[in-house]
Amino acid sequence: MIDLRPRRPWESDEAAQFRDMVRRFLLAEAVPRDAAWRAQKFVDRNFWLQAGALGLLCPGIPDAFGGGGGDFALDAIVSEELSYAGITSFQQLIHGGIVAPYILHYGTEDQRQRWLPKMASGEMIGAIAMTEPGGGSDLQAVRTSARREGESYVLNGAKTFITNGIVADLVIVAARTGPEPGARGLSLIVVETAGLAGFRRGRNLNKIGMHGSDTAELFFDEVRVPAENRLGAADGQGFVQMMQQLPQERLGVAVGAQAMMERAIEITVDHARTRSTFGKVLMELQNTRFTLADCLARAQVSRAFVDRCIEGHLAGRLTAADASMAKMWTTDRQCEVIDDCLQLHGGYGFMEEYPIARMYADVRVQRIYGGANEIMKEIIARSLG
């Protein structure tokens, strides 16, 4: 059978060694705990600290700020290996792949030194709060406000669907700092949650999948935050910052989706080789072979584009349109492939104890978060001129 996990064209010798370490760690420490995480709906803090001690949390952040000193390739490897291990509970993509780069790229030296080392170690868990009730993917419709009072911002508003929201110590909040409509009045403000008056976490939301990943409502009622916590040199830079960082976020989603698609094929092939029906091994039936052939073709074609996007991003050439294509294509194909693979499991595919059933529920949201795939089509269409 074709090897679905070959050495990637963007993977250096050092990155390959890092992958081996990540894989062994996840198999030993994450896989045995995942059932407990799914039951309690969050990942234990001691696991974050373990992952931080091994350099898994912020591998693409310079070592001057406590990170691994690598690049996006290392974040991609963590994302892939989490998918290969079947772990959707641990959201390193949000913490190290999204929140930390915002601080690295737009923070002052003091902000970087204050927050990044603690994020790299796992002492501080990060989240980003963009989405609001009724707002969905429309970031220009943000209503959370941050009015300036002396050396502070005072935040009022609500956010929803915030990954890591229950456990986060540090939240980047998209808020309106000026009266300008749409994108022009938005800023990003870092909120440290410990003992913060007026800050409240709502429910750990009940989802149809990704049960081990906490997803929260966050509320801000006259929350006072030091003005020095704003990212960027002036008010109103938040929307531009988000537009600059969203391509990496969307590529990160695509990387995880691609690997999960490949894992679904692997476990379904194993199932088809051992399961018998009507006196034959499932793999001997033409429908099974043709279905898996189609799944494999979709995964291999998708992999070629994802790898090209990763190489482009490492070279500084990833466009918003390409990142949107990768996110849209892989998450759509992933849902199709996993549905086909579940069908080949028969009734077992509907049992949550089987990995394919958990996958089926977990991956559906990927067509929605990071910008709904309908928004991805709009971004792609704009690139046509």
Order of alpha helices (4+ residues) and beta strands (2+ residues): alpha-alpha-alpha-alpha-alpha-alpha-beta-beta-beta-beta-beta-beta-beta-beta-alpha-beta-beta-alpha-alpha-alpha-alpha
